[in-house]
Amino acid sequence: MLARLSIRDIVLIERLDIEFATGLAVLTGETGAGKSILLDAFALALGGRGDAGLVRHGAEQGQVTAVFDIPKNHPAAKILAENGLDDTGEMILRRVQLADGRTRAFINDQSISVQTLKAVGAALVEIHGQHDERALVDAATHRRLLDAFAGLEKDVAAVEELWDARRTANTALEEHRAGMERAAREADYLRHASDELKQLAPKEGEETSLAQRRTTMMQGEKIASDLREAQEAVGGNHSPVAALSAAVRRLERRGVNSPALVEPAVKAIDAAINALEEADQHLLAALAATDFDPAELERIEERLFALRAASRKYSTPVDQLAALAAKYAADVVLIDAGASRLKKLEQAAIEADGRYAAAAKKLSLARQKSAEKLNKAVNAELAPLKLERAKFMTQVATDEAAPGPQGFDRVEFWVQTNPGTKPGPMMKVASGGELSRFLLALKVVLSDRGSAPTLVFDEIDTGVGGAVADAIGGRLARLAGKVQVMAVTHAPQVAARADQHLLISKDALDKGKRVATRVNALAADHRREEIARMLAGAEITAEARAAAERLLKAATA
């Protein structure tokens, strides 16, 4: 529910803080006092369209903050989680409107997009007026309302899962079928190419290693003689290693008596012998690498030529020939074994279609039965709202040739305003006043299902009075027993039923140079006075006060 609304520098509102409670809150005041400004500001906090004209004259920016108390499992909390936002239980929606037209949006002091703010706002609040179509114009909304009334949300979720499974099965079938058709068109070419590449057996990185080996062999021949000469000097017949080893042995025998003189020299000679032996190993390895084999070089060059010829032929880099060979081999397998897999995929798609169709048909039957119950419940609310000659109808059009995630059905609310007239979609047939009363009847019936926790009604009692206004007030009060309701009203019968009465007025400031909108919560005596004003107009009479008292007593009876 909405707990607090704070407005700063919006049109005529300089500073406004309103605390809200559960039940029915009414906002009253003379025409032009600022009721529309208050709702526009509230809509801005819920993600409504921004406008530089909303900023109070002389201010750089305006700001609206709406604080909600919501349970952990509320759909708005899910939207927060999906967008990586923290859920503290208290949800603070804030919108800053800059004078240059830009806006900024926040939830729990975390910057978010206006689209996210709008999604959260829609889950928390519904604003309905005589000419507001948001809850009624979209047929998908009608389907969701019917499903909520019937408690079919789990059935709809099951159908959506079957729809996804059906789509997955059919996608796999179509992809396999398309692959088979493509492969069949190129069957001869694929078989030839697959055989050729299989015989060639290219390997990834093979071209690089072969080219490096060829370069090494060709360059090695040029330095082989120098390497052999160096190896002969280091480790061959002319190597000093034997002489040095013998010298070390003699020194070691003499070193027993004079170690201080001998040991440094022995260590140095040992190091020289080790270095010469290491050099000998490197030279032998280099000689092995430069071993020039004309036959091997010819084989390398023939292999490189074959790989590069295949690369040109198939317009594929040499390093990707192995992957191409695997693809062609798979396509050939698809041709040879694809028919068997096609049958399996076709059977899987048929079974997925069958499961979806069975669940969708069952859902359609449930919707048809629930539509009759919804019609009966809504029509029972119409007579007291001076729509006793009207009729509400839920049209469930089932078309199995047009399946969708939620089944075969298109649901639309229709009305017949008078006997003998042609029924039609509610938005097209009902007038503004009738539309608001049809909406109220729907909301009363659906109050605990498919409704936002806070409902705002903007002058839905316009153009009615007496018993009809009293009936509207009674239904708003009933609705407020299950959800929080705010109503902007000119009807004293509605105002008398409020749990919280807020008076909107304009006060002159700076000796009449400017005005500001104020909102005051009315206590008992002031409520009677305001309702008397609503009854009598400019001059409040004793009769008006007495009538206001009667309305207040009747509302609490």
Disulfide bonds with the S-S distance in Angstrom:
none
